[in-house]
Amino acid sequence: MKPNPQFLHRDSAFWAYTKLISEKLNYSKGGEIKKYSPTEMTSKLQELGIVIDQPMLDDVKAYLDYRADVLNGTVRQFFMDVHTAREAFYKLRGELYDKNGYTCALPINKQKGEKRTTPTLQALSIC
């Protein structure tokens, strides 16, 4: 995926506001990445005691809308649930990792019991 040049070279404040707004207003609902109204964004920031200038708020909203459009539209068909990702991982592991005798350690979740497994999406990037 190529970055959108409109949002390249943004300062750390831009990305901090983007992250904060996304986290406080929740990234998604019902399997869709959310879009936020300027009122929702401003209200949440005021609730947190944060003042943001209007041009910055407009830029953050433009980015969040762009991100929602791309994720809900263009790339949605490529999303995987845990079962599909696990299936793809084991297929690739068999075809590439095991077949070629790779010996690097694959990542493992540090949880106990049945959750102590290879994180399939992370491992897919290694295969």
MOGI-V874002 format. One line per field, one symbol per residue. ss: DSSP state (A for helix, B for strand, O for the rest). psi: psi as a letter, one per 30 degrees, with the letter a starting at -180 (. if undefined). burial: I if it has 9 or more other C-alpha atoms within 8 Angstrom, else O. A space follows every 50 residues. Layout:
ss: ???
psi: ???
burial: ???
//
This chain:
ss: OOOOAAAOOOOAAAAAAAAAAAAAAOOBBOOBBOOOOAAAAAAAAAAOOO OOOAAAAAAAAAAAAAAAAAAAAAOAAAOOOAAAAAAAAAAAAAAAAAOO OOOOOOOOOOOOAAAOOOOAAAAAAAO
psi: kkljffglhklfeeeeeeeeeeefgkelkhgkklkkleeeeeeeeeeggk kkleeeeeeeeeeeeeeeeeefdefeffkkleeeeeeeeeeeeeeeeeeg gkfkkllkkgllbffilkjeeeeefe.
burial: OOOOOOOOOOOOOIIOIIOOIIOOIIOOOOOOIIOIOIOOIOOIIIOOOO OOOOOIIIIIIOIIIOOIIIIIOOIIOOOOOOOOIIOIIOOIIIIIIIOO OOOOOOOOIOOOOOOIOIIIIOIIOOI
//
